[in-house]
């Protein structure tokens, strides 16, 4: 364990001990926390959150650096099909130069439009035969950055199963709705009872368009100390990221993904049969309630199960103990081990439900590989010059087409208040 990681974990351990000492003292004296104790505990809780974020960022950087140091022969500069054609006819150039040239060309396009590109650059950036410009194929390095950004802010994408389907209207998969009945013991020459229960259905995901318009002043784009590519990429990553995360959690399924917190009809998501309120009160999660939710999943789903909660729920869960007096939230003090709740990793989202009244959802646990995402268009950017010329602005439209749905409700259990 490296020194920086050891230092962060030591600070977390100290803060955690101080916070739990406050809770344990109040419990021992059989009383609620005093105002000053509540304030101190909240400060400690915020410090633990901050240290946890620092640790996660540090571990991400370490993983990336370790991979690059152990795989020096792997370079993330793969040729675009147009580049392969250029190289095939004898234009053998350094591959890094080719991709960097496309990045520079893309930046000039963002600044000055298509007139700034020569013929080869224009063809390299074209997505189809639309000679007016249209949707551009972004340089590979930029596309990877956008995807990485989405993965950071929309964590379900990392956990889900993503199917690219650029040439299909929808993604369909057969589903065994009702299994074959149990065989019966019978005589040697008999056939057994005929089965009448086995039946099939289908889950279909139809990618829906999602778009966002970003207007940037020409002065800002021309400024030599600013990177137009970074400005556009950053804002699109943020806007697309928060909308997708909200849809994967709370989407209605009507021209948008079906969210895991949306009660759905059978075959279209997670039905209310997977709501678990046993053990919880009308206003609070309890340890027993979380245990009930966890063990409502079969063992094969629990192996990869993760929780999703709002930060307010995490704050409440950190104070809960099991029947032996042990806190059910445990920090990942061991190297490369995440923080856990009842032994399962958890994720925090601002879009998780946070209404603490009877019958409301306040969390979910599940194997999110059974949340499928169908992606027909990963990302495209269209440049609008004349439309906003009077305001000395250039418009950029980002577009994506995708759908998402839980395909096996048995892989999930929603934590519900009584």
C-alpha positions as CSV (number, residue, x, y, z in Angstrom):
1,X,0.0,0.0,0.0
2,X,1.5,3.4,-1.1
3,X,2.0,6.2,1.4
4,X,-0.7,8.5,0.0
5,X,-3.3,5.7,0.1
6,X,-2.2,4.7,3.6
7,X,-2.5,8.3,4.8
8,X,-6.1,8.7,3.4
9,X,-7.2,5.4,5.0
10,X,-5.6,6.3,8.3
11,X,-7.6,9.6,8.3
12,X,-10.8,7.7,7.5
13,X,-10.2,5.3,10.3
14,X,-9.7,8.1,12.8
15,X,-12.8,10.1,11.6
16,X,-14.9,6.9,11.7
17,X,-13.7,6.1,15.2
18,X,-14.6,9.6,16.4
19,X,-18.1,9.4,14.8
20,X,-18.9,6.0,16.2
21,X,-17.7,7.0,19.7
22,X,-20.4,9.7,19.6
23,X,-23.1,7.2,18.6
24,X,-22.0,4.6,21.1
25,X,-21.9,7.0,24.0
26,X,-25.5,8.1,23.3
27,X,-26.6,4.5,22.9
28,X,-24.9,3.5,26.2
29,X,-26.7,6.3,28.0
30,X,-30.0,5.4,26.3
31,X,-30.6,8.8,24.8
32,X,-30.8,10.6,21.5
33,X,-27.9,12.7,20.2
34,X,-27.7,16.2,21.7
35,X,-27.6,19.2,19.3
36,X,-23.9,19.7,19.6
37,X,-23.3,15.9,19.1
38,X,-25.4,15.9,16.0
39,X,-23.5,18.9,14.6
40,X,-20.1,17.2,15.3
41,X,-21.3,13.9,13.9
42,X,-22.5,15.6,10.7
43,X,-19.1,17.3,10.3
44,X,-17.3,14.0,10.7
45,X,-19.7,12.2,8.3
46,X,-18.9,14.9,5.7
47,X,-15.2,14.4,6.2
48,X,-15.5,10.7,5.7
49,X,-17.4,11.3,2.4
50,X,-14.6,13.7,1.3
51,X,-11.9,11.2,2.2
52,X,-13.7,8.4,0.4
53,X,-13.9,10.5,-2.8
54,X,-10.2,11.3,-2.5
55,X,-9.4,7.6,-2.1
56,X,-11.5,6.6,-5.1
57,X,-9.8,9.2,-7.3
58,X,-6.4,8.1,-6.2
59,X,-7.1,4.4,-6.8
60,X,-8.4,5.2,-10.3
61,X,-5.2,7.1,-11.1
62,X,-3.1,4.3,-9.7
63,X,-4.9,1.7,-11.7
64,X,-4.5,3.7,-14.9
65,X,-0.8,4.3,-14.3
66,X,-0.1,0.7,-13.4
67,X,-1.8,-0.5,-16.6
68,X,0.2,1.9,-18.7
69,X,3.5,0.9,-17.0
70,X,2.9,-2.8,-17.5
71,X,1.6,-2.5,-21.1
72,X,3.9,0.0,-22.7
73,X,3.3,-1.6,-26.1
74,X,-0.4,-0.7,-26.0
75,X,-1.2,2.8,-27.5
76,X,-4.7,4.1,-27.7
77,X,-4.4,5.4,-31.2
78,X,-6.4,3.1,-33.5
79,X,-6.9,4.1,-37.2
80,X,-10.3,5.3,-38.5
81,X,-11.5,3.4,-41.6
82,X,-10.6,6.4,-43.7
83,X,-7.1,6.4,-42.3
84,X,-6.8,2.7,-43.2
85,X,-7.7,3.5,-46.8
86,X,-5.2,6.3,-46.9
87,X,-2.4,4.1,-45.5
88,X,-3.4,1.2,-47.9
89,X,-2.6,3.3,-51.0
90,X,0.9,4.1,-49.8
91,X,0.5,7.0,-47.5
92,X,2.4,5.3,-44.7
93,X,2.4,7.8,-41.9
94,X,3.0,7.6,-38.2
95,X,-0.3,6.5,-36.6
96,X,0.0,8.9,-33.7
97,X,0.5,11.8,-36.2
98,X,-2.6,10.7,-38.1
99,X,-4.9,10.7,-35.0
100,X,-3.4,13.9,-33.6
101,X,-4.0,15.5,-37.0
102,X,-7.6,14.5,-36.8
103,X,-7.9,16.0,-33.4
104,X,-6.5,19.3,-34.6
105,X,-8.8,19.2,-37.6
106,X,-11.8,18.6,-35.3
107,X,-10.8,21.6,-33.1
108,X,-10.5,23.8,-36.2
109,X,-13.9,22.6,-37.3
110,X,-15.3,23.7,-33.9
111,X,-13.7,27.1,-34.2
112,X,-14.2,28.0,-37.8
113,X,-16.5,25.5,-39.5
114,X,-16.0,23.2,-42.5
115,X,-14.2,25.9,-44.6
116,X,-11.2,25.5,-42.3
117,X,-10.6,21.9,-43.4
118,X,-8.9,20.7,-46.5
119,X,-10.2,17.9,-48.6
120,X,-8.5,15.0,-46.8
121,X,-9.4,16.3,-43.4
122,X,-13.0,16.9,-44.4
123,X,-13.3,13.3,-45.6
124,X,-11.7,11.9,-42.5
125,X,-14.2,13.7,-40.3
126,X,-17.3,12.8,-42.3
127,X,-19.8,10.3,-40.9
128,X,-21.6,9.8,-44.2
129,X,-21.9,11.3,-47.6
130,X,-23.6,14.5,-46.4
131,X,-21.5,17.1,-48.2
132,X,-23.1,19.9,-46.1
133,X,-21.3,18.7,-43.0
134,X,-24.0,17.0,-40.9
135,X,-23.0,14.7,-38.1
136,X,-19.2,14.4,-37.7
137,X,-17.3,11.3,-36.6
138,X,-15.3,12.7,-33.7
139,X,-11.6,11.8,-33.3
140,X,-11.3,8.4,-31.5
141,X,-9.4,10.0,-28.6
142,X,-12.3,12.5,-28.0
143,X,-14.9,9.8,-28.3
144,X,-13.1,7.7,-25.7
145,X,-12.9,10.7,-23.4
146,X,-16.7,11.3,-23.7
147,X,-17.5,7.6,-23.0
148,X,-15.1,7.7,-20.0
149,X,-16.8,10.8,-18.7
150,X,-20.3,9.2,-19.0
151,X,-19.0,6.2,-17.2
152,X,-17.8,8.3,-14.3
153,X,-21.1,10.3,-13.8
154,X,-23.6,7.6,-14.8
155,X,-22.4,4.6,-12.8
156,X,-25.2,2.3,-13.9
157,X,-23.6,2.2,-17.3
158,X,-20.5,0.6,-15.8
159,X,-22.7,-2.0,-14.0
160,X,-25.2,-2.7,-16.8
161,X,-24.9,-4.8,-19.9
162,X,-24.5,-2.4,-22.9
163,X,-25.4,-3.6,-26.4
164,X,-24.4,-1.5,-29.4
165,X,-27.1,-1.8,-32.1
166,X,-26.2,0.9,-34.7
167,X,-28.0,-0.8,-37.6
168,X,-31.1,-2.1,-35.9
169,X,-34.4,-0.5,-35.0
170,X,-34.5,-2.2,-31.7
171,X,-32.8,-4.9,-29.5
172,X,-35.0,-8.0,-28.8
173,X,-34.2,-11.0,-26.7
174,X,-36.3,-14.1,-26.0
175,X,-37.3,-14.6,-22.4
176,X,-38.3,-17.8,-20.7
177,X,-41.5,-16.5,-18.9
178,X,-42.5,-19.9,-17.5
179,X,-40.1,-22.8,-17.1
180,X,-40.6,-26.5,-17.9
181,X,-42.5,-28.3,-15.2
182,X,-40.7,-30.8,-13.0
183,X,-40.3,-34.3,-14.5
184,X,-42.3,-37.1,-12.9
185,X,-41.1,-40.5,-11.8
186,X,-42.5,-43.0,-14.2
187,X,-42.1,-46.5,-15.6
188,X,-39.3,-47.5,-18.0
189,X,-41.4,-47.5,-21.2
190,X,-43.8,-44.6,-20.2
191,X,-43.3,-41.0,-21.4
192,X,-44.2,-39.1,-18.2
193,X,-46.6,-36.3,-17.9
194,X,-46.9,-33.9,-20.9
195,X,-45.7,-30.3,-20.1
196,X,-48.1,-27.4,-20.5
197,X,-46.3,-24.7,-18.5
198,X,-43.3,-23.7,-20.6
199,X,-43.7,-20.4,-22.5
200,X,-41.6,-17.7,-24.0
201,X,-41.9,-13.9,-24.2
202,X,-39.7,-11.2,-25.5
203,X,-38.0,-8.1,-24.1
204,X,-37.5,-5.4,-26.6
205,X,-35.4,-2.2,-26.2
206,X,-36.0,0.6,-28.8
207,X,-33.3,3.3,-28.7
208,X,-34.8,6.7,-28.2
209,X,-33.1,10.0,-29.2
210,X,-31.7,12.3,-26.6
211,X,-30.4,15.7,-27.6
212,X,-28.9,18.8,-26.1
213,X,-28.1,22.2,-27.6
214,X,-25.0,24.1,-26.4
215,X,-24.4,27.7,-27.6
216,X,-20.9,29.1,-27.4
217,X,-19.8,32.7,-28.3
218,X,-17.3,33.0,-31.2
219,X,-15.1,35.1,-28.9
220,X,-14.8,32.3,-26.4
221,X,-14.1,29.8,-29.2
222,X,-11.4,32.0,-30.7
223,X,-9.6,32.6,-27.5
224,X,-6.2,31.0,-27.8
225,X,-5.9,30.0,-24.2
226,X,-9.2,28.0,-24.3
227,X,-9.7,24.5,-25.8
228,X,-13.0,24.5,-27.7
229,X,-13.0,20.8,-27.8
230,X,-12.7,20.5,-24.0
231,X,-15.5,23.1,-23.5
232,X,-17.9,21.3,-25.8
233,X,-17.0,17.8,-24.5
234,X,-17.3,18.8,-20.8
235,X,-20.7,20.4,-21.1
236,X,-22.1,17.6,-23.2
237,X,-20.8,14.9,-20.8
238,X,-22.4,16.7,-17.9
239,X,-25.8,17.2,-19.6
240,X,-26.1,13.8,-21.2
241,X,-24.8,12.2,-18.0
242,X,-27.3,13.5,-15.6
243,X,-30.3,12.9,-17.9
244,X,-29.2,9.3,-18.5
245,X,-28.6,8.5,-14.8
246,X,-32.0,9.9,-13.9
247,X,-33.7,7.9,-16.6
248,X,-31.9,4.6,-15.7
249,X,-33.2,5.1,-12.1
250,X,-36.5,6.8,-12.5
251,X,-37.5,6.7,-16.3
252,X,-41.1,5.9,-17.2
253,X,-40.3,3.7,-20.2
254,X,-42.3,6.0,-22.4
255,X,-39.9,7.2,-25.1
256,X,-37.1,6.9,-22.5
257,X,-35.5,4.1,-20.5
258,X,-37.4,2.1,-17.8
259,X,-36.0,3.1,-14.4
260,X,-35.3,0.6,-11.7
261,X,-37.3,2.7,-9.2
262,X,-40.4,2.7,-11.5
263,X,-43.0,0.1,-10.7
264,X,-43.7,-1.6,-14.0
265,X,-46.1,-4.1,-15.5
266,X,-44.9,-7.7,-15.8
267,X,-42.3,-8.1,-18.6
268,X,-41.5,-4.4,-18.8
269,X,-39.3,-3.8,-15.8
270,X,-39.5,-4.5,-12.0
271,X,-43.0,-5.1,-10.7
272,X,-44.2,-4.3,-7.1
273,X,-43.6,-8.0,-6.2
274,X,-39.9,-7.1,-5.8
275,X,-40.7,-4.3,-3.2
276,X,-39.4,-5.3,0.2
277,X,-40.8,-3.3,3.2
278,X,-40.6,-6.0,5.9
279,X,-38.7,-4.8,8.9
280,X,-38.7,-1.1,7.9
281,X,-40.9,1.6,9.6
282,X,-43.0,4.1,7.8
283,X,-40.3,6.7,8.1
284,X,-36.9,4.9,8.4
285,X,-34.8,2.1,7.0
286,X,-33.8,-0.6,9.6
287,X,-31.1,-3.2,9.7
288,X,-33.7,-5.9,9.5
289,X,-35.3,-4.2,6.5
290,X,-32.0,-4.2,4.6
291,X,-31.3,-7.8,5.5
292,X,-34.8,-8.8,4.2
293,X,-34.1,-7.0,0.9
294,X,-30.7,-8.6,0.5
295,X,-31.9,-12.1,1.1
296,X,-34.9,-11.7,-1.1
297,X,-32.3,-12.2,-3.9
298,X,-31.3,-15.7,-4.7
299,X,-27.6,-16.6,-4.1
300,X,-26.6,-16.4,-7.8
301,X,-27.8,-12.7,-7.9
302,X,-26.3,-11.8,-4.5
303,X,-22.8,-12.7,-5.8
304,X,-22.6,-9.5,-7.9
305,X,-25.3,-7.4,-6.0
306,X,-24.8,-3.7,-5.3
307,X,-26.9,-1.2,-3.5
308,X,-28.1,2.2,-4.7
309,X,-29.0,4.9,-2.2
310,X,-29.3,8.7,-2.0
311,X,-26.6,10.3,0.2
312,X,-29.2,11.0,2.9
313,X,-30.0,7.3,3.1
314,X,-26.2,6.4,3.3
315,X,-26.0,8.9,6.2
316,X,-28.8,7.1,8.0
317,X,-27.4,3.6,7.3
318,X,-24.0,4.5,8.7
319,X,-25.6,4.7,12.1
320,X,-27.3,1.3,12.0
321,X,-26.0,-1.8,13.8
322,X,-26.8,-5.5,13.6
323,X,-28.0,-7.7,16.4
324,X,-24.4,-8.2,17.7
325,X,-23.8,-4.5,18.0
326,X,-21.7,-4.2,14.8
327,X,-22.2,-1.4,12.3
328,X,-23.6,-2.7,9.0
329,X,-21.7,0.0,7.0
330,X,-18.1,-1.0,6.9
331,X,-15.3,1.1,5.3
332,X,-12.9,-0.4,2.9
333,X,-9.8,-0.1,5.0
334,X,-8.2,-3.1,3.2
335,X,-6.4,-2.2,0.0
336,X,-8.6,-2.3,-3.1
337,X,-11.7,-3.1,-1.0
338,X,-14.7,-0.8,-1.3
339,X,-17.0,0.5,1.4
340,X,-19.8,-2.0,2.0
341,X,-23.3,-2.3,3.5
342,X,-24.0,-5.8,4.8
343,X,-21.0,-7.0,2.8
344,X,-22.2,-5.6,-0.5
345,X,-20.8,-2.6,-2.4
346,X,-23.0,0.5,-2.7
347,X,-23.4,3.4,-5.1
348,X,-24.6,6.9,-4.2
349,X,-26.8,8.9,-6.6
350,X,-28.6,12.3,-6.2
351,X,-31.4,10.8,-8.3
352,X,-32.2,7.9,-6.0
353,X,-35.5,8.4,-4.1
354,X,-35.2,10.5,-0.9
355,X,-38.8,10.8,0.4
356,X,-39.2,9.3,3.9
357,X,-42.9,8.6,4.1
358,X,-44.9,5.4,4.1
359,X,-44.7,3.2,1.1
360,X,-41.9,5.1,-0.7
361,X,-38.8,3.6,-2.3
362,X,-35.6,4.6,-0.6
363,X,-33.0,2.2,-2.2
364,X,-32.5,-0.8,-4.3
365,X,-30.1,-3.8,-4.4
366,X,-29.5,-6.0,-7.4
367,X,-27.2,-7.5,-10.0
368,X,-27.2,-4.6,-12.5
369,X,-25.8,-6.8,-15.3
370,X,-29.5,-7.6,-15.7
371,X,-30.1,-4.0,-16.6
372,X,-29.6,-3.9,-20.4
373,X,-28.8,-0.7,-22.4
374,X,-29.3,-0.7,-26.2
375,X,-27.3,2.0,-27.8
376,X,-27.9,2.9,-31.5
377,X,-25.9,6.2,-31.6
378,X,-23.1,6.7,-29.1
379,X,-22.6,10.4,-29.7
380,X,-22.7,12.8,-32.6
381,X,-22.2,16.6,-32.8
382,X,-23.7,18.9,-35.3
383,X,-22.5,22.5,-35.8
384,X,-24.9,25.3,-36.4
385,X,-23.4,28.5,-37.7
386,X,-26.0,30.8,-39.3
387,X,-28.8,30.2,-36.8
388,X,-27.2,32.1,-34.0
389,X,-25.0,34.4,-36.1
390,X,-26.9,37.5,-35.0
391,X,-25.8,36.8,-31.4
392,X,-22.2,36.1,-32.4
393,X,-22.7,32.5,-31.3
394,X,-22.2,29.0,-32.7
395,X,-24.5,26.2,-31.7
396,X,-23.5,22.6,-31.1
397,X,-26.2,19.9,-30.9
398,X,-25.2,16.7,-29.2
399,X,-27.3,13.6,-30.0
400,X,-27.5,10.1,-28.7
401,X,-30.0,7.2,-29.1
402,X,-30.4,4.6,-26.4
403,X,-32.8,2.6,-24.3
404,X,-32.5,0.7,-21.0
405,X,-34.6,-1.8,-19.1
406,X,-34.3,-4.3,-16.2
407,X,-34.6,-7.6,-18.1
408,X,-34.9,-9.9,-15.0
409,X,-36.8,-8.5,-12.1
410,X,-35.7,-11.4,-9.9
411,X,-32.2,-9.8,-9.9
412,X,-33.5,-6.8,-8.0
413,X,-35.2,-5.9,-4.7
414,X,-36.4,-2.4,-3.9
415,X,-36.0,-1.1,-0.3
416,X,-39.5,0.2,0.6
417,X,-40.8,2.0,3.7
418,X,-43.6,0.2,5.5
